[in-house]
Amino acid sequence: MAQDIIRIGKAELHAFTSAIFVAAGVSPAHADEWAKMLIWANLRGTDSHGIIRIPRYIDLLNAKSINPAPNIRVERKMGAAVVLEADRAPAAVAMTQAVAEAVACAREVGVGWCAARNITHSGAIGYFAVQVAEAGMAGMVMSASGPMMAYPGTRVSAVSSNPIAFAVPRRNGRPYLIDFSTSVAANGKIMGAKDRGEKVPLGWGLDAQGNDTTDPGAIETLLPLGGAKGAGLSFMIECMTSLLLANPRIAPDLEDRSIEDNPFLNGAVMAINVGAFGDPAVFEREAERLGQAIVALPRAEGVEKIMLPGERGDGIRAEREAAGIPISKGTWQRIAKAAVALGVTVPT
């Protein structure tokens, strides 16, 4: 399998990715932010939400579903609550602004919640949660999209694989971070398996007839993480984002299956100013203490190191920053094809 993998340096991949988006009509500043998020995902081993998405994003730009020149604006603000109209902006751009709005509110009143309407594919939302933590606050981020995941008792798409992420600062080291889809596996992992010509495990998704399948190309409906738990969490994320924004994503599609694919999403960022509750230094010290208490426990047989939230990705990032980011040839070929079509030179 090694011969089917190429490696490329972070800076070169960032420049290439940004150039593709600029060629597709995105401003250099927005292209840079978008590329930054995708490379962040690849660096941390979340390849399902990294550059593998570029061809799809170009398709959405060409279809005008992603707006290359959005008018992102605050539509409403009341105390800690902010409504941001993203105008179909790349999510990396819109959600980074949502982070700034939520953090600004939290500095003023202790807590900030920014709900962003009409974002596009949110990508690795841990990227935004970490931004909140790097501002010294505790962060929660989530996004809601259309039906693509089964609900217990159904055999067709009913809810979405809505992701959620949490991040908090600690005294030593990178922030603690968890970032997960409410499906067993994110759709990007299925895309990656297809690019590599690999099968996926049973329990990841259903085919068009509602049968479990190991063929990534046959999966039509994702399966929820933890059954009712993942499905219920997805349901509530729809309530806490889309319904708060009066911009529902699930019910309209379920009521009328003839509706064309709607690529628009909603997102939310919550920032908690830990200083509003006590001494931030004490919080970060206790966060560090909590982690150290966990890693000091006896390890299970065969476990070399107990990993705290976010540490696996931090370790992968260190390795990839040194050795380059691995990309399957199938993925690279699809990206190269999109780049050439836009007149962008593909790195050798």
Buried (B, 14 or more C-beta within 10 A) or exposed (E): EEEEEBEBBBEEBBBBBBBBBBBBBBBEEBBBBBBBBBBBBBBBBBBBBBBBBBBBBBEBBBEEBBBBEBEBEEEEBEEBBBBBBBBBBBBBBBBBBBBBBBBBBBBEEBBBBBBBBBBBBBBBBBBBBBBBBBBBBBBBBBBBBBBBBBBEEBEBBBBBBBBBBBBBBBBEEBBBBEBBBBBBBBBBBBBBBBBBEEEBEEEBBBBEEEEEBBEBEBBBBBBBBEEEEBBBBBBBBBEBBBBBBEBBBBEEBBEEEEEEEEBBBBBBBBBBBBBEEEEBEEBBBEBBEEBEEEEEEEEEEEEEEBBBBBBBBBBBBEEBEEEBBBBBBBBBEBBBEBBEBBEBEBBE
